[in-house]
Amino acid sequence: MLGRTLCLLLPLVAASALGGPLDELRSLARLSAVDLAELKRGQIVMERWPNGDFPRGIYLESCYFIRAPMSVVGNAMLHWEPIRHQILKIRLYREFSLLPAADAFETLQLLPAISDDQWLLERTARMIQGSELDGLHLTNQEADFLRQEAAIPSASWRKIFRRRSEALARAGLAAVGPYGTDESISPAAEFRGLLTLAPKAAQHFQPITSAQPMVASGKPASEAIGYWEAANVRDHTTLQLGVLAAQKTPDSWQLINCVYYPSDTYFMTLNLFQLWPMDGGTLIWQVGFVSAPFRSYLGGIDRYVAAKLMMQQTIDTITAFRADVEKGR
């Protein structure tokens, strides 16, 4: 066990030997130009990288500076409520303990009167009536849940979210079911595949990616929470189930934010954050990934478009988050 712990800590030890946070960032990131003075003036440096060999994945890197202490920034990342920012298009949001309490999903509601909800309600209704899954991420057993409670689709989605979140809390991503009948496309498989796109970052972030709750046998994260949200994705409501976790040391924090189960459209989003304390605030390196059913016959066009959207969404989120943290000081 001691040997395993030492292996997990090596990326952080190696980085700390290189010098200050900015030197560490430059040694780790694939960003071409990082100027601390510009970062402190609000610049967000961001670059998207080649697709790599994982056909369902895209990834980008960014760095930025927030004028608040590292612990303040890290705790805000764990407990931030994005629902307050209309630009992020999140209608419902709820944080819950990793093993969810009885009322964790009580407010999850799909309503016919809300236009964004109609797409998901209509496809749920078609599936209940015997049609194919039509883009919904459901196993055969989960489809049966919906058919058994056809009159209250929100109740069935709540049940699906509870079962998947309990599986994660019990035994990590490997215990969470696949997105459909193809068992090769599962949260654990997508997580592994996305990390292959950025091997250097994957090695650096092992202390958090190999921790519980992501991996059942890993060292427990310093803090971990679950969350769910109803967000507008491609002009309709997608229900999203995620986990946030942090490994904290006095000199740096690593955080992970992973949506490991969306109701439709894509498979996974994964964001890794390295936080370093600096004079006047916190330096942040963020590595973001998305997994989706991209179509190979388009020659990568849909991946290119998705990456452009991902970049804008990342900028919008960073801008909103930074404003909230700096305003709250």
N, C-alpha and C positions, 0 to 999 in steps of 0.2 A: 504493500500500500504506500509506504514511504517513497519507493522508487517512482510509482505512478504520479504521486503528488509533485515530486521534483520535476518530472517531465512536463507536467502541465504548467509549472511556473517558469520553465526555461525561457519561453518567448518574452515574458516580461523582464526577466533578469538580463537577457541579452540586449533588449532595447534600452534598459536603464544604463547599461555600460557605455552607450554611445554618446551620451551627453544630455543636453536639455531636451525639453519636449519638442521643440521645432526640429532639432536634429533627428530625434526619433521618428517624427512624422515623415521627414524627407527620406529616411532610410526604409520606411515601411510602405508608404503610399506610392502610387504610380502617377501622381499628379505632377505636371510638368513645371509649374511655377507657383511657389508659395511665398508670399511676402507678409510678414507678421504685421507690419504697419497697416497694410491694406485690409488684412483680416480684422484688425481692431477697429477699422473704419466701417466695418459691416460687409465686406466682400465675402461672397460664398464661392469658393473655388470648386469646380465640379467637372468631371470628365467621364464619358461613357467609353467602355472598353470593348474589344472585339467579342463576338458571340461565344467563342470557345467550342468545345466538343459536346457540351450538354445541350441537346436540341431544344429543350423547353425553357432555357434560361437566358436572362440578360442581367447585366450588373453595371453599376457605376460607383465611383468614389467621389467624396466631397470632403472639404474641411472648412471650418468656420470658427468664430470666436464669440463667446457670450460673456458679457460683463457681469459675472456673478461667480461666487466660489464654486468649486467643483462639487461639493456635497449638495449645494442648492440646485445646481444644474442636474445632477444625477437623480436626486429625489424628485425633481420636477418631471424628468423623463419617465420615471416609474409611475407617476400619479397624475400626469397631465390629462385634462379633459378637452379634447379637440373639438367637441361639439359646439363650443362658443364661437368658432370661426366658420362663417358661412362658405368661405372659399374652399374649405376642405370637404364640404358636402357630406357631412356625417350627421344623420338625424337623431340617432339613438346611440348612447354609449354607457357601458356599465363595467366597472372594475369589480372583481370578486376574488376571494381567497382561492388559492390554487385548487384545493378540494372544495368545490362550490357549495355554499349554503343552500338551504331549501328555496330561498327567494331570489337566487342569483340571476335567473332568467325570467322572472315574473313580468318585467316590463317589455319583454320582446314581443312586439305586436306588428303584424302586417295588416294594413287597413285599406279596404277598397276605395275609400274617399281620398287617399293620398296617391297621386298619379304615379309617383316613382315606385310604389309598391305593386302596381297592377301587373307588371311584367312577371314578377316572381309568383304572384298569386295565380295568374293565368296558367303558367307552366306547371305549377303545383296541381292545379285543378285538372289539367290535361293528363298528367301522370296518374292521378287518382282514378280517372275515367278509363285508364288502360293504355294510354299512349306511351311511347318511349320516354326516357328520362329527359330528353330535349334540353340537354346542356346542364341539368342539375347534377350536383355532385352527391350522389346517393348510392349506397350499397343496396342490394336487394332487401335486406332486413330493414333498412331505413325507409325504403319505398313502402314497405308493408306498414310501418308506423303511420305514415301519412294516409294510407288507405284506411287504416283502422279508425282514425280520427278525422275522417274527411270533412266533417262539419267545422272543425276548428284547426285549420292548418298551422296557425301560430303555435298551438300547443304541441303539435308534432315537431316543429322546428326546435322548440324549447327542449323537448326530449332528446332530439338528436344532438344538440349542443351539450346538454348535460352528460350524455354518455361519452362523447368524445373528450370533453374536458376532464371527466373522471378517469378516463384511460390514460391521458397525459399525466395527470397527477400521480397515478398508480405506478406507471412503468415507462414514462417517457414517450417520445415520438414513435418509437417502434411498436407501441401498443395501440396507437390510434389507427383506425381502419382506413382502407384506401378510399379514393374519391369516387369510385364507382366499381363496376364489375371487373375492370382491369386492375388486378392487384399489384401490378408492377408500378403503378402510379399512386404512390402513397405519401403521406407527410414525411416519413423517414427517408424514402427514396429521393424525394424532391430536395430535402434538406442536404443530403449528401451530394446530390448532383449539382446544386447551386454552388456549394463550397468549392467544387473542382474548378469553377471559373476563375477563382482568385486564390491560387495555392499559397502565396505568401501571406495574404490576409488570413486565410483559413488557419495557417500555422500560428500566427500571432494571437488569434482569438480563441485558441483551444481552451483556455481557462474558463470561458463562458459557454462555448459551443459543446464542450464535453462535460458540462455540469448538469446536475439535476436542476430543473425538471426535463431538460432536453434529452438526457441520457440517464437511464434508470440507475446505472452503476457508478455514475460520476459523483464527484464531490458536490455537496449541495451548494447552490448559489447563495450568496449573502442575503438576497431577498428575491422573491419571485411572486408574481401575481398573475391572475388570468383576467381577460376582458373579452367582451363581445361588443359589436357595433353594427348598426345598420347604415350603410354608406351608399352613395350614388356612384355606381361603377358603370361606365358606358351607358349612361342615361337611364338606369334603373336601379332599384334597391338590391344590393347584395348583402346578405347576412355574413358576418365575419367573426371568427373565433380566434383569439390570439393569446399570446403569453409574453410577458415582460420579465426579464431577470437581470440581476447585476452581481458582479463580483467586485468587492470593494477593498481597496488597500489605501493607506494614507497618501500614497504618491500617484495613484491612478485608479480609475474605475473602468471596467468593461461592462457594457450592457448589450442585451439582445432584445429585439422586438420582432416577433414572428407571428404573422397570421398563418396558422397552420391548417385552418379549414374555412374556406369561403363556400357559400351555397352554390356558386356558379362562376362562370366567366374565366377565372384563372385558378391556379392551384395553391400558390404560396407567395407571400412577401416575407423577406428576411432583411432586417437592418441590424448591423453590428456597429457599436459606438465605442471608440476609445477616448476617454476624457483625461486630460492632463491639467493640473493646476498651474497657472502662470500669473505673473504680476498683472493685476487688474482684472482677472477673470479666469476663464477655462477655454483651453484649446480642444477642439473636437475633430476627430477623424471618423467619418461615417462611410461604411461600405454597404450598399443596398443591392438587393437581388429581387427578381420577380421570376416566377415559373408560371407558364401558361401553355395552352395547347396551340402553339404556333404551327402554321401550315408550311411544310417544307416546299410544296410546289410553288410558293410565292417567292422563293429565292431569298428569304430573309427580309422582305419588305415589311411584313407585319411586325417583325421583331424590331426593326428600325423605328417604325411609328410608335410602337409601345415604349421604346426607350426614350423617345422625345417626350412623350406624355409623362413617363416616370420622372424625367429630369424636372419638368415643370412642377409636378406634384411635390417632389422633394424640396424644391426651392420654396414653394408655398408653405409647406409644413415647417421647414426650418425658420422661415421668416415669422410665421405666427407664433411658434414656440419661443423663439428668442425674444420677441416683443413681450410675451407674457412673463417670461422669467425676469427680464431686465426691469419691467414695470413693477414687478412684485418685490423688488429688493427694498 
